[in-house]
Amino acid sequence: MNLLKSSKKYHRESYLTVDFINDILKILQVKAEVMAKIFPKRVEKYSNRKLSILWGHQKDYINSYVYRIRSAKQPDFRFKDKALSLLKKQVIKKLNVKALGILRLITLYKNFNMTTLDFINKLKRELGRVSGDIEASLVELSHLFGRSLNYMVTVKRSVENIHINWFKNDFKFSNEILNKFKENLEIDKYSFRDVFYVIREFERCNPNIPDYSHQQYTISNVGAFDNIFNIKSSYWFGFLCADGYVGRPENKNSHRICFELAKKDEASVYKFADFVGFDEENVRERTRIFIDESGCIKRYKMVSIEFQAKPMADRLRELGIFGSKSDIKSIPKYVQQVIKLAKREADGRNYNWSDTFYGKVAHAWLLGFYDGDGNLRRYSVRIFSSVKSLLENIKDLFESPNDINMEKKPNSIDFIINRYSRTKEFYSLTLGPEVFKRMLLSYSGSMKRKRG
């Protein structure tokens, strides 16, 4: 049975989420046998009342006999042949070939191979398995979607009631969730063919459904880092490595991306917003308040953007982003790759490898890292990291002539944001004027304040 075909919904122009949920529930209800395989305990929902009505009697018909047996008023009660013949007739009429299991139970009972209570219980379980009288539940649907127990209850209430805001009233299931749903339905693709049909209808009528759950980004350039062999992309990737935040894969907000700088550097925040297509009206300011070592209260104005974008977060992690608080940091593999390509191209020629396109891509990453985690004092250009090996790699690959210095010793006492704490080691590398010159020539849109 194809529910939508029988309902003549071939040419629907819209498909609301609540209608989609209701259609699936209707289909699943008539898929009793496969549902019983997935949810074995659901057959226990078949009640004495339903059995009484199916049998052709009043709703209390079965309960009355169960009571007589259990109360010892008629402990040896057995249904007569006339009653069993009526049951046989009713189940054949309702279930056709699906009635075979019920007919076998009737035969066994007539041959005294089970008690009346056993017969009733087995009848109900078999009817629960094949009859389609047990309504598919939102909890079962939540499981099929691969979500938490009450997920579908929450969704349905929200899309039906404008006063409940757990989900928006125009909420659409994401491709991520629909794909998990389809994957679970593959356990019996033939039995669930009608469900696959309504999923395709939902996707057809809602071409703009989000790619994943909690997709909240408003950026227009989700693929800003797809081509990392690009000077501008490489610069901003370096900046994010030094001074950005990307959620960890195991975190609830694993797709969250944040970029925050001091108010004096807000121009760079707006440039990054423009790069990823983030609406400037959503750029936020906040005040950070803390007590310094002398006991004075300090206030700093900060400017930030924040959004969630799974494709971008996944791409940044794939490229090897490490973030300012990461314990493990290394030069991204693509930077090492383009340096090799640039040096190979410049080998034996009368120009430096930094003048090649790939050389500029590499130096753009270093320039972004410097703008995020470096400083310029007089004529000294330094970058910092808590991971010495990172600076050692930068020194070697970018040919800095200077040594790495320890700025803070490990386990020393330092005052950091309102409290004393034991520090991690912290290192600096002075890049030198030649490296700095190459960096600045790689990309003209870097932070003006640090250009000297």
Secondary structure, DSSP 8 states (H G I E B T S, - for coil): --HHHHTT-TT-S---HHHHHHHHHHHHHT-HHHHHHHSGGGGGG--HHHHHHHHTS-TTHHHHHHHHHHTTSSTT----HHHHHHHHHHHHHHHGGGGHHHHHHHHHHHTTSS-HHHHHHHHHHHHHHHS--S---HHHHHHHTT--TTHHHHHHHHHH-TT--SS-TT----HHHHHHHHHHHGGGTTTTHHHHHHHHHHHHH-TT--SSTT-----S-TTTTT--SSHHHHHHHHHHHHHEEE--TTSTTTTEEEEEEEGGGHHHHHHHHHHHT--GGG-EEEEEEEE-TTS-EEEEEEEEEEEE-HHHHHHHHHHT---TT-S-----HHHHHHHHHHHHHHTTSSS-GGGSHHHHHHHHHHHHHHHHHEEEETTEEEEEES-HHHHHHHHHHTT--S-EEEEE-TT-EEEETTEEEE---EEEEE--HHHHHHHHHH-TTS-GGG--
